[in-house]
Amino acid sequence: QLIGFGTFASGKRAARMGRNPKTGEPLKIAASKTVKFSAGKAFKDAVNKRKK
């Protein structure tokens, strides 16, 4: 956690079916782990600040 910036957390992606774009052949995409980011209030406010 970075105070005022946001929080990083681990997440999971389920296995799913995909498709080879070149051949159109269906293929199985394995389950995997990923990183999730949740922006903090101070960061959101700084990014969305109105310009006068």
N, C-alpha and C positions, 0 to 999 in steps of 0.2 A: 504494500500500500504506500502510495506517495501522497502525502497530505496535500489537499488542494488540487492535485493533478488527476488522480484516479486510482483504480485498483485493477490489478491483473489477477486472473484466476485460471486454473486449468479446467478444461472442458472435454467432453467426448463427442465424437462424431460417429454416428451409427454406420454400419455397413450398408451399401446401397448398390443398385445397378447403374452402370454408366454405359456409354457408347463410344466406340472408337470413331472419331470424326472423319477419318480417312476412309475406312472400310464400312462403317455403319454397324460393325459387329458388336453385339452386347458384351459387356464384361463386368465382372464383379469388382467393386471398389471396397477394399477392406476397411474395417473400423479403425479409427485413429484418434490420437489425442491432439488437442489444439489449445491455444492460449486465447482467453477472452479478456477484453478490456472494457471497463466501465468508467466513463469520464466523471470526474468529481465536479461539484457545483462551481468552484472557483474557475476551473478550466472551461466549463461550458459558458459561464458568464463572460470570460475574457474573449472567447471565440465569437460569441453572439452579440458582443457589445455594439450598440447602435452608434453610427458615426453621425456627428452633427455638422 
